[in-house]
């Protein structure tokens, strides 16, 4: 990748779920690489604080990714402050564990709305402007749960399989317009999302041994954020419809030794 301080000097990046965890790491890395960053999240206090910390060429906008009208407001805010997004990072997501027979329709729909519908609405919102520019990069944050199953997390698994399917379909449709669409699939990662899902502190997650992961540990958010940065960059200019995995070897196969 070209010099990190200027790699995204002309980029305008909209990051959903950008106020904490992986989203925060993504925002910090893009901003450090020269991009203008719009932090879109429902967490106003954390998002505003992060924007203030980053300073110039960073701003916060409230966004519930399940609401199409709010997407339009976020896009308008981005255009007025920085220009049309050249990069969209669909990162917002929720994770819950629940046995199959105990999942309510409301719980299932809420997970699908945030993780899958939110991703769809993000792509739908930004593509018209990207088509006019004949350029753009969309990175959908999925999960290794989109590549395999996780017992006790059926709704989450369904939502992330949907994200990967949409990524491939959108990549085929938008390539002719100069828009690349890819997915990044993190494995176990010590973020507030997983911490809340398991009801344990993030520090506990980082200290846990992960016997099924060949690298033996969870990822730090920055490790996944750097992959997101690469996939969005011109260094990945011939990659679209791709699935990029950062999972410490979890999905490579069985660990026998």
Phi, psi and omega in degrees: 000144178297171184315126189298330183291341183228009186299331183236035186300331181257006186272145170240116190244126175254121184242117176275153185058036190273001189274343184205172175058222180300319180301317178298315179299319179298314180300315181297318181293315179298316180297319178296336179269008173104357185280154164278134188234126172256117181271109183251124185194162173276347183269089188295317183296313181291320180294317179295321179295320179294318179299318179295322179294318180290324175085223185305142179064032173218141179208160178249144171222137177289134180208118166266110189294350179274355186249112184299321180298320179293329175298318179296321177296318179296318179298315179300317178298318180295312181299317182293326184269321189229341190111175181292142178302132171265342179223132173242128174247105177277091186251339184301137179192161175230153181227131176218144175256138178192133177302148184311311185288349180258354179290126176273161177299322179298314180296314181300313183293324180295317179295317178295323181296311182290310189281320185259306180300319179300321177294315177302312182297322178298313179297316181299322185291319188268344191290328180300314178294321178295323177298319178296325179279347184060033181195155176160156177226130176241128176239117178263122178277110179259235182182159170297344173293346174274353180252341183208188180255158173228118178298134179085006180221045187303313183295318178297315178301315179300318182294322183282329170298321178297319179299317180293321178297315178296322179302313182293317180295316180294322180300318179296316184289325189262350183303321181296340179264007179080016182255126177262140179228119180225168178234146172244131182245097174286149168268210180302128186218132184279087178230167177303328180301310180286325179301317178290323180298322181261356179058043175225154179296154179300325180298324178294320179298316182295330182275348183290140169279138182243086187297336180274349179263120181307325178281352169078009183206169172279163176277149164279149182303322181299328181295323178281322180300323179295327176291319176302316179301315179298313184298327179281345187277167177291346175294341177253033189296339180257014181252119170212148186073014184271159177238112183255124188253134174230087189223017179063018180093006186305316184265008181290331182152186183286138174267116186250344183248000000 
